[in-house]
Amino acid sequence: MKKNMGLPDRIMRLVLAAIAPVLYAADIINGVFAIVLLSISGILLITSLVSLCPVYLPFGINTETKPKS
């Protein structure tokens, strides 16, 4: 599939994905809320690593910058 996420979008997702595990390790969140946040965190991490956001596809959103030629 074609990539549709630019570097700023990927960095933002990585930062957001790192918050939930830190909160869980510090015992600030627990239970079902922690499971939900950790799941969302995993999804953000995966989409960031593959540079593809499935939610962007139906709307035609593309945050990847085009190289100048």
PyMOL commands that set and color helices and strands:
alter all, ss='L'
color gray80, all
select helices_A, chain A and resi 7-25+31-50+56-59
alter helices_A, ss='H'
color red, helices_A
deselect
rebuild
show_as cartoon
